């Protein structure tokens, strides 16, 4: 997978996406490293980063 970076709405900062999984309803969650912790965060909290285009 190529490098994927999206903007995390909570901090308005770019976050690297390390893995994508779906819940039992098919909604995506992204694995990020935030404040020293690995977290799966719902995709609804992200927006595209246009610096990768």
C-alpha positions as CSV (number, residue, x, y, z in Angstrom):
1,X,0.0,0.0,0.0
2,X,1.3,3.5,-0.8
3,X,1.7,6.1,1.9
4,X,-1.6,7.4,3.0
5,X,-2.0,10.6,5.0
6,X,-5.3,12.2,6.0
7,X,-6.1,15.2,8.2
8,X,-7.4,14.3,11.6
9,X,-10.3,16.7,12.5
10,X,-9.7,16.5,16.3
11,X,-6.2,18.1,16.0
12,X,-6.4,19.5,12.4
13,X,-3.1,17.9,11.8
14,X,-2.0,15.3,9.2
15,X,-1.9,11.7,10.4
16,X,-0.3,8.7,8.7
17,X,-2.7,5.8,8.2
18,X,-1.1,2.5,9.1
19,X,-4.0,0.1,8.6
20,X,-7.7,0.2,7.7
21,X,-10.3,-2.2,9.1
22,X,-14.1,-2.3,9.0
23,X,-16.5,-2.9,11.8
24,X,-19.4,-5.4,11.7
25,X,-21.5,-2.9,9.7
26,X,-18.8,-2.2,7.1
27,X,-17.7,1.2,8.3
28,X,-13.9,1.9,8.0
29,X,-11.6,2.8,10.9
30,X,-8.0,3.9,10.5
31,X,-5.1,2.9,12.7
32,X,-3.1,6.0,13.7
33,X,-0.3,6.8,16.2
34,X,-1.6,9.7,18.3
35,X,-0.1,11.0,21.6
36,X,2.0,7.9,22.1
37,X,-0.9,5.5,21.5
38,X,-2.0,3.3,18.7
39,X,-5.7,4.0,18.1
40,X,-8.3,2.8,15.6
41,X,-10.4,5.9,14.8
42,X,-13.5,6.1,12.7
43,X,-13.0,7.4,9.2
44,X,-15.7,10.0,9.8
45,X,-13.1,12.0,11.9
46,X,-10.8,12.5,8.9
47,X,-10.7,14.6,5.7
48,X,-8.5,14.4,2.7
49,X,-5.0,15.8,2.7
50,X,-4.4,17.5,-0.6
51,X,-0.7,17.7,-0.1
52,X,-0.3,14.1,-1.4
53,X,-1.8,14.8,-4.8
